[in-house]
Amino acid sequence: MPRTVLTPERKAEHVDAFLAARAAGVKADTLKELKGLLSYRDYVQVELSTADTIDHGIATPSITLDLAGDTFVANGEENTDNWEVDGGDSGLSLGSVTRVGDTQVTMAFTGTSVGDGQLTIKALAAALVGYVNSKTLVFTIESES
């Protein structure tokens, strides 16, 4: 049975317990502690996907992203600081993020797309209900015809 995403209340309990342990002088590696919390046998990976494409030479394009394995927090997903977007050689930069639903956003970019360019997109934990960042989505701009 797949692990379900922690509710905000349960996440708060884990954070409180972690902080209490730290205050009591418990010394442990944070990464190991988090891996312990997340190493459930049937852990569901948080992933972004899109069926959209961006052609070469498109000014200010946008794509719709679908989220699997978690849900977006209310209002947090629209904060561009809660996303890690690397425009690479795509000619694009993150402009804005607009919530469509609990598991869908539209991401708008600034700039003009360059064919065969790639950009990477990751939802950071602050945009999500669960503890972890999404996997990185690698998006390739369509070739110039």
C-alpha positions in Angstrom: 0.0 0.0 0.0 1.6 3.3 -1.0 2.4 5.9 1.6 0.1 8.8 1.7 1.4 12.4 1.9 1.6 13.7 5.4 -1.1 16.1 6.4 -0.1 19.6 7.5 -1.0 18.7 11.1 1.1 15.5 11.0 4.0 17.4 9.4 3.8 20.0 12.3 3.9 17.2 14.8 7.1 15.9 13.2 8.7 19.3 13.1 7.7 19.9 16.8 9.3 16.6 17.8 12.4 17.3 15.8 12.8 20.8 17.4 12.2 19.4 20.9 14.9 16.7 20.4 17.3 19.4 19.2 16.4 21.6 22.2 17.1 18.6 24.5 20.6 18.3 23.1 20.0 15.3 20.8 22.8 15.4 18.2 22.0 13.6 15.0 22.6 14.2 11.3 19.6 16.0 9.9 19.9 14.3 6.5 19.8 10.9 8.2 16.9 11.9 10.3 14.9 13.0 7.3 15.9 9.9 5.3 14.5 7.9 8.3 11.2 9.7 8.1 11.0 9.2 4.4 12.2 5.7 4.0 8.9 4.0 4.2 8.8 0.8 2.2 6.2 2.1 -0.3 7.2 5.7 -0.5 5.5 7.6 -3.4 7.9 9.8 -5.3 6.8 13.4 -5.9 7.0 14.1 -9.6 6.1 16.9 -12.1 5.0 16.2 -15.6 3.6 18.1 -18.6 2.0 17.2 -21.9 2.8 20.7 -23.2 5.5 21.6 -25.7 7.2 24.9 -26.4 8.4 25.5 -30.0 11.5 27.4 -31.0 11.1 31.2 -31.1 8.0 31.6 -28.9 8.0 34.7 -26.8 6.7 34.5 -23.1 5.5 30.9 -23.4 3.7 28.9 -20.6 3.1 25.3 -19.7 0.8 23.4 -17.4 2.4 21.2 -14.9 0.8 18.2 -13.2 1.9 16.9 -9.8 1.8 13.3 -8.7 2.6 12.0 -5.2 1.7 15.2 -3.3 -0.5 18.3 -3.4 0.3 22.0 -3.6 -0.2 24.0 -0.4 -2.8 26.8 -0.6 -1.1 29.9 -2.0 2.5 28.6 -1.5 2.8 27.2 -5.0 2.4 30.7 -6.6 5.4 32.1 -4.8 8.2 31.8 -7.4 10.8 31.4 -4.5 9.2 28.0 -3.9 10.4 26.8 -7.3 13.8 25.9 -8.6 13.9 26.7 -12.3 17.1 26.7 -14.3 16.5 28.2 -17.8 19.8 26.7 -19.0 20.2 27.4 -22.7 16.4 27.6 -23.3 16.4 31.4 -23.4 13.6 31.4 -20.8 13.3 32.5 -17.1 10.5 31.9 -14.6 7.9 34.7 -14.8 5.0 33.5 -12.7 3.2 30.4 -11.3 -0.6 30.2 -11.2 -2.6 27.5 -9.3 -5.1 25.6 -11.5 -5.9 23.0 -8.8 -4.5 20.9 -5.9 -2.2 19.1 -8.3 -1.9 21.5 -11.3 -0.2 24.8 -12.0 0.5 27.0 -15.0 4.0 28.2 -15.3 4.7 31.3 -17.4 8.1 32.3 -18.6 9.8 35.4 -19.8 12.1 35.5 -22.8 12.0 33.8 -26.2 12.5 30.1 -26.5 15.6 28.6 -28.2 15.2 25.3 -30.1 16.8 22.3 -28.5 17.4 24.3 -25.3 16.6 22.7 -22.0 15.2 24.0 -18.7 14.8 22.2 -15.4 11.9 22.6 -13.0 11.5 21.5 -9.4 8.8 22.2 -6.9 10.5 22.9 -3.5 9.0 21.5 -0.3 7.6 24.9 0.6 5.2 24.7 -2.3 4.0 21.2 -1.3 2.1 19.7 1.6 4.6 16.9 2.1 8.2 17.1 3.4 10.2 16.8 0.1 11.0 18.6 -3.1 9.7 17.1 -6.3 12.0 15.3 -8.7 13.5 17.6 -11.3 11.6 17.8 -14.6 13.9 18.3 -17.6 12.0 20.1 -20.4 13.4 20.4 -23.9 12.3 23.2 -26.3 11.2 21.8 -29.7 13.8 22.1 -32.5 13.8 24.9 -35.0 12.0 23.7 -38.2 
